[in-house]
Amino acid sequence: MADVTSIQTSGSGPSPTPSKVWLITGASSGLGLALAQRALARGEHVIATARGDAPARFAELVASVSDGERARLRVMQLDVAAPYAEIAHVAQEAVAVWGRVDVVVCNAGVGGFRGVSEEFGRDVFLDHMRVNFLGAVNVINALLPQMRARRDGAVLIVGSRTAYRNEIAVRPVASCAR
């Protein structure tokens, strides 16, 4: 079972909302953090996810938004490399927050390996595939049924330009994963 942590700043349970409900993976830093901040600034509802200790990882996000924006923010622990059953459980809990998820942003990813491919071994390739490819597939598969049922929703998959153009010798790993 997934270890889910949620910060609720007002209210409880699903409530009707005219704005979009975003679920963003990898939202504790970088592009995911910026997307969460921008969506909140536009008046949207955001379920920000990251692996590890969610409240601690989201200190910057929580501190950077107004009280009104904080009321439209929930943070949850989600490791996209977890087994599908755990991801599906977190997806159910995410949908229960505001009754739906309208926009899924698959932003979580790993990288940073430098060198030639034969020095990495298969485990590095498998880890990249598990997070950067299968993680997105599993998150999307867990949330797509509720989008289909409503005949509404959008999916955004964030990739890396390293998959098609890079300046370091990691192309084999980057190409297989993003």
N, C-alpha and C positions, 0 to 999 in steps of 0.2 A: 504494500500500500504506500502511496506517495506521502511524503512528509510535506504538508501544505501549511504555509503560514500566510495569514491574511491580515492586513491592517485595514480596519474599517474606521473611518473618521466620522461618519454620521449615518444614522439609519441602520436597518438590517434587512436582509432578504431582498428579493428582486423588486424593483419598482419600475413602472413604465417610464421610458425616457425617449424624447424625440431625437436626441443626438445619437451619433454612432457609438457603438461599444467596440473598442479596440482591444485585442490581446496581442501583446508584443513580447516575443521571446528575446532574451539577451538584452533586456532593457535597463540594466544597472549601469551601463557605461556606453560611451561611443555613440554610434548612430542610433541604437535602440533607445538610449537615454534621451537624445535630442528629439527623436520621433515622439516619445511619450510626453515630453515637455510641450512640444508644438501642438499635439492633439489636445492636450489639456487646455492650452491657451486658446484654442479654437472653440472650446466649449464641449469637447467630446468626453466620453467616459473611457478610462484606460485601466486595463488589467495588465500590469507590468510584471513580467516573470524573469527569473534568473535562477541559476543553480545555487546551491549552498544556502547560507543563512540569509533569507530574503530581507528581513527588516534591516539588518546591518548593511547589506549590499545596496539598499535603496535609500540610505541616509541622504545622499546628495540630491536625489530626485525629490524626496519628501521636503527637504529644506528649500528647494528651489522654486516651489510652487506656492501660490496663494492659498488661503483657507478655503475659498470657493473651489479652486482646482483640486485641492486635497480631498474635498468631499466627493469628487468624481474619480478618485484614484484608489485602486486596490493593488496590493503587491502579493505575489504568490511565488512559492518555490516551485520551480519546474526544471528538471534536468532533462533536456531533450534526448540524451543518450540512455535514459531509463527504459525499461521494457515498456511495450505499448500499453499494457494494462495500467501501469502507473500514470502514463501520459493521459490516457482516456479518463482516469479518475480525476486528475487535475482539470481536464477540459470540462467535465461535468460540473465540478465545483465552480469553475469560471463562468459557465453559462448560468448557473444558479444565482450569481451575484446580481446581475441586472436582467436576467431572463433570456439573454441571447448574447452572442458575439457576432458583430457585423463585419469586422475587419480583422483578419489574422495576418500578423507580420512575423514571418519566420526569419529572424535576424541573428539568432544565436549561432555561434560558429567558433571553430578553433583554427589556429594557424601557428605561424612562428617557427616552423621547422626549416632549418637551412642546411643545405648540403646536397649531396648526390643521392639519388633514390636507393641505390643498392646498400648504402650505409644505414638507412632507416630500418629496413626489415618490414615485414608484412604488418606488424602490429601498429605501426604509425599510420599506414594506409587504412587499416581497418578502423582505427580510432577516428580518423578524419571522415571516413564514410559514415560511421555510426552517428557522429554529431552533425556534420555539415549536410549530409544527404538524407539518411534515414530519420534523423531528428525532425527535419522539415516534413518529410512524408508522414511520419507518425502524428505530428501535431495537426497537420491538415486533415488527415483521415479521422482523427478524433473529433474535429470540429465541423467537418463538412456535413454530416447528417442534419444538424440543426439548421444549417444554412439552406440545405436542399428543402427541408420541410417548410421553410419560410419563403423559398424561392428568391432569396436575397443574400448577399454577402460578397466579400472580396478577399482575395488572398494575395499577399505580396511576399515574394521570396527574395531576400537580400543575398546577393552573391558577391564574389570578390573578382575584381578585374585580373587578379593574379591567375585565374583559371584560363584566361585567354591571352594575357600579356604580362610577363613578369621580367624582372631584371636580375633575379637570383636563381640559383639552381634548385628550385623546388617544384618546377613545373609538373613533374609526374604526380606529386602529392596534391598540389592545388587543382590540377585538372581533373583528378578523379573525384574530388570532394565538393567542388562548388560549381 
